[in-house]
């Protein structure tokens, strides 16, 4: 997934749309998908294993790229978790004023 915001200088954060903060919020929220949506007797995993954003310490990145995996024993659980990831991505995008692809 890619979160696209608006890059800016760290001295003027109010002028940016921080894709990195949005990515952090997304990662925290997807960690609740399994614990709050999947029967513990069936099991499932949602893991974000990669986050890439920015190249220098004083610039707010305009883009954050995330990748991960979703696993479960039942196809219905996989599809539900995929939908929850999309829902969370859309909610985070709206909350932080970024776009999610």
N, C-alpha and C positions, 0 to 999 in steps of 0.2 A: 504494500500500500504506500502511496505517496501522499503526504500532507503538504499542501502549498499555501504559503502565507505571503508575507511581504517582508523582505530583508530590510534591516536597518542597523544603524550604529547603536552600540550598547549604551551610549550616553543619552540616547533619545528613544527609549523603548516604547513610548506612547505612539511613535510614528510607524511602528512595525506591527506585523501580524505574526506572532512567534510560533513557527511550526514546531520548534523543539519542545516548548511547553505543552503544546497540543499533543505531541507524540507521547510525552510523559503521562499526560492525563489519560490518553487512550490505553497505554500499556497498563496503568493501574486499574482501569475499569474492566478490561478484558479478563483480568485475573479472577473476576467474580463470576464469569460465565459458568464454569463447571460447578463451582460450589453452590450456586444459587439456581441452576437450571437443569443439571443432570443428576438423575437418581444415583446416589453413591454406590448402589449395588451394580450399576452398569458401567460406571467410570468414563472418563474422558480427559483430554488434555488440550489446553490452548497455550501455546508457547510462542512468545515473540523472541526470536533468537538473534535478530540483527536490527540495529538502528544506526543510520548514517545521516548526519546533519552538520552543516557548517564545516569551515576549514580554519578559521582563526578565532581567537578567544574574545575579541571585542566587536564582533559582528553577529547580530541576531540572524540565524539562518532563515531564508525564505522557503526552504524545502527540507523535508525530513522523509527519508525512505525507511520503511520497516518491512521486515519479512518474518514469517514464522510458520507454525504448523498447527493443524487441528487434527486430533485423533480420537476415535471412539470405536467401540465394538459394533454399534448399530448405525446404519446409514441415516436413520431418522434423527439420531442424536447429532451426527455430523452436520446434517442440513440445518438443524436448529441452531447449532453453535455458529455456523457460517452466517446465518441470518442475524444472530445477536452481534457478531463482529461488525456486520454492515450497519446495524442500528446504532451501535456505539460510535462507530466512525462518523456517521452522519450527525449524531448528537454532539460529538466533540467538535466537528467542523463548524456547526452552528454556534456553539458556545464560544469558540475562540476566533471566529471570523476567518477560518481557513477553508480550503477545499480539500476533499478527500477523494482520491482515486484508487 
